């Protein structure tokens, strides 16, 4: 029945319908078992980098060591923002072996994605922290809190609400960008689609199906993002 429904489409033949049906579960399985975990793990480590870099940049400069770290952070952000993610992942997986550093495909993809998320996320987190009025800092210092106590108890909760929407969009973008991991031989969803298409030499229906599957997963993430933002707004309104 499903085959007959698919063959009703203008470009769909019976062979293409069978190809789409047989490729659906392998692609969804790869998305659930590889693409989503890869995005989650990379985003987690990327946010650790992002918060560390953002705090380094918003903390008042104190000493030569701080200045050196600040310069390194700015160079790191500039390099990551100025080069394609595909190049970054390729350097980690294919370039580092030239100097004797060999990394397996999935860890290489995680490192590449995490560094990218860290650079872009640090700018989001920094902007969110700086959006909190300076009077909030002064209020914390007035009641005897030090810098980190003021940040943790007063600034961070307010900055978190501001940072959630753009960071949510970053995660959704990262999930789509996991398709780049196919370049370093990670068998995520898009690589499975490539394998199916290569075996049949019929690329159009398989890639359209892959795009629709990506869209379905992203739609779920959009819904989750909207609910999280709604709850945060209700919490702040109380």
LOTOR-704520 format. One record per atom (N, C-alpha, C, O): x, y, z. Coordinates in steps of 0.2 Angstrom, whole numbers, plus 5000, padded with zeros to 4 digits. Layout:
REM residues N
XYZ...
//
This chain:
REM residues 238
500449945000500050005000500450065000500350114996501050065004501450125004501850134998501950194996501950074995502350084988501850114983502050154979501250094983500750124978500650204980500550244975500650224986500550294988501150334985501050384982501750304986502350344984502450344976502650394974502250294973502250294966501750344962501750354956501350374967500850424964501250484963500950534960501750494966502150554965502450564958502650504955502550624955502750624948503450594946503450554941503950594951504550574949504750504952505250474951504250474955504350414959504150344955503550344953504550304954504450234951504350184956504550204962504150124954504150074959504850054962504850044968505350054958506050044961506250094966506550084971506050164964506250214969505850214975506150224981505250194975504850184981505050134985505150144991505350074983505650024987506250044990506450034995506650084986507250114989507150164994507550154999506650204994506450254999506250215005506450225011505750165004505550125010506050085014506150085020506550055010507050015013507550055016507950035021507650115014508150165017507950205023508350235026507250205024507050245029507250225036507550265040507250165038507450145045508150145046508350165051508550125041509250135042509450205043509950215048509150255040509350325041509050345047509450385051508450335049508250355056508650325062508750355066508850265061509250225066509950265067510150275072510250285061510850315061510750385064511250405068510150415063510050485066510050475074510250515078509650425076509550415083510150395087510250415092510450345084511050315087511750355086512150345090511750395081512450425080512350505079512650535083511950525075511850595074511650635080512050685082511150615083510950655089511450645095511650695098511650585097512150585102512850625100513150655105513050625094513550665092513450735093513950775095512850765091512750835092512650845100512950905102512350805104512350815111512950825114513150865118513450775113514050765116514550825114514850865118514450845108514850895105514650965108515051005110513950975108513751035111513851045119514051095121513850985122514050985129514751015130514851055134515250985127515951005127516051075125516451115127515651085119515751155116515551205121515851265121514951195125514751245130515251255136515251305138515551205137516051205143516651255140516851305144516851245134517351295131517051365130517351415132516451365128516051435127516051475134516251535134515851445139515751475145516451495148516551555151516951455147517651465150517851525146518151575149517851525139518051585135517751645137517951705137517051645137516651705139516851735145516851795146516951695151517051715157517751755157517951805160518251715153518951745152518851815149519251865151518451825145518351895141517951945145518152005144517551925149517151975153517451995160517252045163517951945162518251965168518752015168519152015163518752065172519252125172519952095171520152045175520352125166521052095165521452105171521452165174521752055173522152055179522852015178522851955179523352055177524052025176524152005169523751995164524851985168525051965161524751895159524651895153524751855164524451785162523751795159523551755154523351835162522651845160522651875153522251855148523151925152523151955145523351905140523151905134523851855141524051805137523451755135523351745129523151735140522551695139521951725135521651695130521951795136521451835132521651835125521151835121522251845124522451845117522351785113522151775107522551725117522451655114521751645112521551615107521251665117520551655116520351695110519951675106520551755109520351795103520551765097520251765092521251745097521451705091521051645089520951635083520951605094520551545093519851565090519651525086519551615093518851635090518951655083518551635079519451695082519551725075519651665070519351665064520051615072520251555067519551515066519451505060519251505071518651455070518051495067517751465062517951555068517451595064517651615057517251625053518251605056518551625049518651565045518951585039518551505047518651445043518051405043517751405048517951365037517351325037517451265042517951245043516851245044516851185049517151125046517451085049517051115039517251055036518051055036518351005036518351115035519051115035519351105042519851065043518951125047519151115054519151035056519651015059518651005054518550935055519050895051519350845054519250915045519750875041520450885044520850845043520550945046521250955049521350905055521850885056520750905060520850855065520950785063521350755066520550765058520550695057521150675052521450625053521250715047521650705041522350735042522850715040522350795045522950835046523350815052524050815051523150805058523550785064523950725063524450725066523750675059524150615058524850635055525350595056524850695052525550715049526050725054526650725053525750745060526250765066526250705071526450715077525950645069525950595073525350585078525450545083524850625077524250625081523750585077523450615073523550525080522950495076522350485081522450465086521850515078521150515082520650475078520550485072520250435081519750395078519150445075519150505077518750415071518250465067517850505072517750565071517450465077516950495081517350545086517050605086517850525089518150585093518450645089518450695091518650625083518850685079518350725077518350795077517750705076517150745074516950775080516750835080516950745086516750785092517250845094516950895096517850835093518350885094518250945089518151005091518150925083517950975078517351015079517351075079516750985081516151015082516251055089515951105089516551025094516551065100516951125100516751175103517551125096517851185095517451235092517551295093517051215087516651265083516151295087516051355087515751245091515251275096515551315101515251365103516151305103516451345109516551415106516451455110516851425100516951485098516351525097516351585099515851505093515251535092514851545098514551605100514851495103514451495109514751545114514351575118515351555114515751605118515451675117515351715122515351695111515151755109514451765111514251825114514051715111513351715113513251725121512951765123513651685124513651685131513951755134513751785138514451775130514751845132514251895131514151945136513951895126513351955125512851945130512551995132512651885132512151875137512351905143511951935147512951885145513251915152513251995152513052025157513452015146513552095146512852125145512852185146512352085144511652115143511352135150510852165151511652095155511352105162511652175164512252195164511152215167511352285169511952285174511952245178512452335173512952335178512752345185513152325190512152375186511952385193511852315197511852315203511752265193511652195196512352175199512352145204512852195195513552175198513652215205513852195210513452285204513652325210513152305216513452315222512552285215512152255220512452195224512452195230512752155220513052095223513652115227513752085232514052155224514652185228514452215234514852215240513952255234513652295240513552255246513652265251513252195244513052145250513552095252513452055256514152115249514752075252514952015247515351975249514652005242514851945237515451965234515652025232515851915232516451925228516251915220515651905219516751925216516551925209516151855207515651865204516451795208516151735206515551725210515051695207515451745216514751735219514251775216513651755215514451835214513951885211513751855204513151855202514251825201514151795194513651735195513151735191513851695199513451625200512751645202512251605200512651685207511951695210511551745207510951735207511851795204511451855201511451855194510951865190512051855191512151865184511951805180511651815175512251745182512151695177511451675176511251655170510951675181510251655180509951705175509551685170510151765175509851815170510151805163509751815158510751795163511151785157510851725153510851715147510751675157510551605155509851615151509751585145509451655153508751665150508851695143508551685138509351745143509451785137509851735132509751745126510251695134510651645130510351585127510551565122509751565130509451505128509151505121509351455117508851555119508651555112509151545106509151505102509651595107510251585101510551515102510851485097510651495109511051435110510651375107510851325105509951375108509551325105509551325098509651265095509551375095509651375087510351355085510451315080510851365089511551335088511551255088511851225084511151235093511151155094510751125088510951075085510251165086509851135080510351135074510351095070510651195073511151195067511651145068511951115063511951125074512451075075512151015073512550975070511550995075511250935073511250925065511450865063511150975061511150975054511850965052512050935047512351005055513051005053513350935055513950925052513050885058513350825060513450785053513750735053513050805048513150775041513850785039514050745035514250835041514950845039515350785042515950775039515150755047515550705050515650645045516050605046515250645040515250585035515950595031516250545029516250655031516850665028517450635031517950605028517350625038517850585042517650515043517850485048517250485039516950415039516550395045516450335046516250445048515750435054515150415050514850445046514850355052514250325049513650355052513250325056513550425051512950455054512450455048512450415043511850495049511350485045511450495037511250465033511850555036511950575029512450525026512350505020512850495030513350445027512950385025513050345020512450365029512050305027511650315021511550275016511350385020511050405014511450395008511250375003512150415009512650415003512750345001512750324995512750295006512950225005512350195001512450154996511750215003511150185000511050214993510950174988511250284992511150314985511750284981511550274975512350274983512850244979512750174977512950154972512450134981512250064979511750064974511750014970511350114973510850104968510950154962510550154957511350204963511550254958510950294957510850324951510450304962509850344961509850394967509650374973510150454966510250494972509650544974509550554980509250564969508750604971508250584976508150624981507950524975507450514981507750504987507450514993508350474988508650454994508850524998508750525004509150574994509350634997508750674999508750715004508250674995507550704997507350675004507150715008507350615004507150575010507550595016507250605021508250595015508650615020508450685023508450705029508350735018508150805020507550805024507450845029507050765022506450765026506550735033506150755037506950685033507050655040507450715044507250715050507950745042508250805045507750855047507750875053507250865043506750925044506350895050506150935054506150835050505650805055506050815062505650835067506650795062507050795069507050865071506950885077507250915066507250985068506651015070506651055075506050985067505451015069505250995077505051035080505450935079505450915086505850965090505650985095506450975088506851025092506651095092506651125097506251115087505951185087505451185092505351235096505051125093504451125097504751125105504451165109505251085106505551085112505851155114505851175120506251185109506451255110505951305112506051345117505351305109504851345110504551335117504351385121504551275119504251255126504751285131504551305137505351275130505851295135505851365136505851395142505851405130505851475131505151505134505151545138504651465133503951485136504051475144503751515148504351425146504351415153504851465156504751485162505351475153505851525156505551595156505651625161505151615151504751675152504251675158504151725161503951625159503451615164503851625171503551655176504451585171504851585177505051665179505051685185505251695174505551765175504951815177505051855181504351795174503751845175503551835182503151885185503651785186503451775193503751825198503651825204
//
